[in-house]
Amino acid sequence: MRAFLFTIWIKSGKSADQTIELLEQLAAKQYSIAEQGGRYVVSATVQGKSFTYELPEDETPYDFIQLCYDAWRHVRGMTDQELEDFIVDADNEVTNITQATFSKNAYQYQSPYGN
C-alpha cells in the first residue's frame, strides 16, 4: 500500500487532503482497467492529472478497489507531515522480516508495514 500511496501522494501535490480526494475519486470508479500481458493496468485522469498504476501479478480489479479503500482508511485524518512521514518511512518501520511473538497458546502477528 505504501508504494501505491506514494504514487497518489505525488499526483496530489503531496497534500493529505488532495490524496484523500484522489482516492475517493478512484473509489467512485472514475478509472478504466485494461489487461496487458496477463496483468491489469489502471488508468485515470483525476483533477486534470493522468494516473497509471499496474496491479501486482495475480491481483484483480476488485483488489484495486480494496487497495483504494485500505489506503483511504489509513490516510484519513492525517496531516500533510504525517502522510509524508508514513510514505517516506521516517520512523524506519518498513522491513522485509515478518515479526511475530509466541506465547503458550497465543499467537500475535505484527505487520511489518504498520497497518
C-alpha positions, 0 to 999 in steps of 0.5 A: 500500500505504501508504494501505491500511496506514494504514487497518489501522494505525488499526483496530489501535490503531496497534500493529505487532503488532495490524496484523500480526494484522489482516492475517493475519486478512484473509489467512485470508479472514475478509472478504466482497467485494461489487461496487458500481458496477463496483468491489469493496468489502471488508468485515470485522469483525476483533477486534470492529472493522468494516473497509471498504476499496474496491479501486482501479478495475480491481483484483480480489479476488485483488489484495486478497489480494496487497495483504494479503500485500505489506503483511504482508511489509513490516510484519513485524518492525517496531516500533510507531515504525517502522510509524508512521514508514513510514505517516506518511512521516517520512523524506519518501520518498513522491513522485509522480516515478518515479526511475530511473538509466541506465547503458550497458546497465543499467537500475535502477528505484527505487520511489518508495514504498520497497518 
